[in-house]
Amino acid sequence: MFVGRVVGTVWSTVKWPEVEGLKLLAVQPYHLDDLAGDQRPASRSSDLVICADTLDAGVGDEVVVAYGHAARVAICPPTTPDGKPSVPVDAAIVAIIDGIDVDAAALAAARAVSEDQV
């Protein structure tokens, strides 16, 4: 899972039948510094993740995104005999965030570990 901000909407007139009617949103994943409100420049990725939305999120909302099997279960609980969801979705919005509180000491420890690994 990751946390990010919805930055756009995706429209598609031709799609796999199982995703018919699903709203698709473009989500920009947050960097750790974004969560802490740091003012220092951070390495940014220009990648966006296209996510299925069942919670009616919108542009500007902060969201939690699940990947893979968890995303498919969020969209369509398993109904096949083998217990696998049949929806071809790889990312889904599973929560709209009201607020995030990052502990400064935990953030400093996480930064120290990541800098030691470089």
Beta strands, then each sheet from edge to edge (+ up, - down):
strand 1: 2-10
strand 2: 23-29
strand 3: 49-53
strand 4: 62-67
strand 5: 91-96
sheet 1: 1+ 2- 3+ 5+ 4- 1+
end
